[in-house]
């Protein structure tokens, strides 16, 4: 009997770990198979399925290369200069979806550049390290990427997981990006395991996977995710030390000495914070860097207050911080599902963007 109980415990533990591992795919937050918008600006209302409900289990896209990782809209023959917008996409956005976003903005006279937010790059400690390295490293593709991002923008539009991407873009002090207006669309998604687990469980609840939420308690899933992040951070820190010790020339390339020092300090801080479960500190630092960005004057919070993928306390935290920084605040409540407003009700977005920054500390709200 003792042997049977012991065996049953081992099998149960193995099954639980396997289930948690499979649920990692749900942490993509936004998948690819359900929502397929038609590329017609006159028929945007044909978008019929929630964008947030689109990630089939087992669909890993780590090796996929999207043509929209960085894409520029075609230049217009118009004599007047266009306003420039940088769009930081949601996770697992498909090319045809990004093309529709580009067309919606281009129709309004904007010059558009889209930078994809990839789960494996901006939503895990190991990805943070590699993405930061790509942003600061001054050679080849990394330099080309850096040159296209770090410039002056009129607007930055961060959609869902794009919040994390923006925080990483702003992390290197040796790089400079400026923008006057910021749109936070169905976000923030903070760099915290609690935020990821909440999002994943909301996804499963809406997509017929309620049984998974019942089998795996939220505390267990959060603990598992936290442990994975801590182990990932420890791996990053060890790999970083080995790279610096054994292949410094090949790894560092042509980076200036101060950039090398900057990366070393950031890596030490990020890895230690993750290893020691200091995600609240990381979240605070991300919020501060975004709302203290150079040139920023106006922030539009575009979201559905009933969005199950968002923590309303996190949203209010960002609103309060931005207001305390003296930024002009637009609060736009949308009836649309997660990140669907730009497709279903673009008027809400562009009416907010048409507003010029008001007096310091002013705020406005619309339903």
PEWO-V752130 format. One line per field, one symbol per residue. burial: + if it has 9 or more other C-alpha atoms within 8 Angstrom, else -. A space follows every 50 residues. Layout:
BEGIN
burial = ???
END
This chain:
BEGIN
burial = ---------------+---+-++-++++++++-+++++-----+--+--+ ++++++-----------++++-+---------+++++++++++-++++++ ++++++---+++++++++++++++++++++++++++++---++-++---+ +-++++++++++++++++++-+----+++++++++++++++++-++++++ ++++++--++--+--+----++-+++--+++++++++----+++--++-- -++-+---++-++---++-++++++--++--++--++++++-+--+++++ ++++--+-++---++--++-+++-++++++++++-+++++++++++-++- -++-------+++----
END
